């Protein structure tokens, strides 16, 4: 499967998206977004979760790195708008 994002891409994260952190970074291992936010893609390739077969990408948002399902975030265009296709 072709990677949807590149390292450094600005991404739109809608409301109610689950994000998981490395427990060593934060006392809260996950976060559900309360409102739409933006983040930066940290890797150019997705990692497959062997239990669920979901494609996960690493993003930086809200002051730390998170794993998020690739299908839940969208690339932002040059005008700062979500590029939903």
Secondary structure, DSSP 4 states (H G I P E B T S, - for coil): ---S--TT-EEEE-TT-EEE--TTT-S-SEEE-SS-EEEEE--SS-EE-TTT--EEEEEEETTEEEEEEGGGEEEB-TTS-B---
